[in-house]
Amino acid sequence: QKFEAGTPNIAGAIGLKAAMEYLEEIGLEDIHEHDLRISEKIREGLEDIDSIKVLSPEDSILASFYSETVHSHDLAEVLNQKDVAVRAGNHCAQPQHQDLDLAGTVRASPYLYNTEEDVEKLLEAVREAQNIF
């Protein structure tokens, strides 16, 4: 302990315990099933939009996709302006993006707090971006 500088992150430890108790109360399996269900709705909705290609496998919680007509960063910016939070770029997988000949992809990462209304908001924003570009 002589090399430990300052006070330990006590608040962080207490917060971590509270977060773990919260998740356990809901049920980790229930959270996982919810995430899979929301992700499936995202993938199915994206597959119905022209020029959108979904890369994520069916059993993935993440929804990684790209547009054949809109750059991933432009698409993410339109989504951001519609209050839809996604990530765009190479996602620490540049060799894979090069193999796929993609400049980048967009990734939606749904979780416990996301709803079917959020899915519809995402899909509508993607459609609007397609129309803009």
Solvent accessible surface area in square Angstrom, and as a share of the most:
residue,aa,sasa,rsa
1,Q,205,0.91
2,K,176,0.74
3,F,179,0.74
4,E,121,0.54
5,A,93,0.72
6,G,70,0.67
7,T,112,0.65
8,P,89,0.56
9,N,117,0.60
10,I,101,0.51
11,A,80,0.62
12,G,31,0.30
13,A,61,0.48
14,I,114,0.58
15,G,39,0.38
16,L,109,0.54
17,K,127,0.54
18,A,57,0.44
19,A,49,0.38
20,M,101,0.45
21,E,90,0.40
22,Y,125,0.47
23,L,46,0.23
24,E,113,0.51
25,E,149,0.67
26,I,58,0.29
27,G,21,0.20
28,L,112,0.56
29,E,110,0.49
30,D,85,0.44
31,I,8,0.04
32,H,80,0.36
33,E,85,0.38
34,H,34,0.15
35,D,6,0.03
36,L,52,0.26
37,R,119,0.44
38,I,4,0.02
39,S,0,0.00
40,E,83,0.37
41,K,71,0.30
42,I,7,0.04
43,R,13,0.05
44,E,93,0.42
45,G,12,0.11
46,L,0,0.00
47,E,109,0.49
48,D,118,0.61
49,I,16,0.08
50,D,124,0.65
51,S,32,0.20
52,I,8,0.04
53,K,85,0.36
54,V,32,0.18
55,L,71,0.35
56,S,18,0.11
57,P,86,0.54
58,E,152,0.68
59,D,115,0.60
60,S,24,0.16
61,I,49,0.25
62,L,80,0.40
63,A,0,0.00
64,S,23,0.15
65,F,0,0.00
66,Y,43,0.16
67,S,12,0.08
68,E,108,0.48
69,T,84,0.49
70,V,7,0.04
71,H,86,0.38
72,S,7,0.04
73,H,98,0.44
74,D,59,0.31
75,L,0,0.00
76,A,15,0.12
77,E,81,0.36
78,V,14,0.08
79,L,0,0.00
80,N,90,0.46
81,Q,126,0.56
82,K,78,0.33
83,D,118,0.61
84,V,18,0.10
85,A,99,0.77
86,V,28,0.16
87,R,162,0.59
88,A,29,0.23
89,G,8,0.08
90,N,50,0.26
91,H,49,0.22
92,C,145,0.87
93,A,29,0.22
94,Q,94,0.42
95,P,95,0.60
96,Q,109,0.49
97,H,14,0.06
98,Q,120,0.53
99,D,125,0.65
100,L,85,0.42
101,D,131,0.68
102,L,33,0.17
103,A,76,0.59
104,G,6,0.06
105,T,1,0.01
106,V,0,0.00
107,R,63,0.23
108,A,7,0.05
109,S,59,0.38
110,P,10,0.06
111,Y,79,0.30
112,L,42,0.21
113,Y,161,0.61
114,N,35,0.18
115,T,57,0.33
116,E,91,0.41
117,E,125,0.56
118,D,53,0.28
119,V,5,0.03
120,E,102,0.46
121,K,92,0.39
122,L,6,0.03
123,L,7,0.03
124,E,97,0.44
125,A,3,0.02
126,V,0,0.00
127,R,91,0.33
128,E,58,0.26
129,A,0,0.00
130,Q,33,0.15
131,N,129,0.66
132,I,103,0.52
133,F,116,0.48
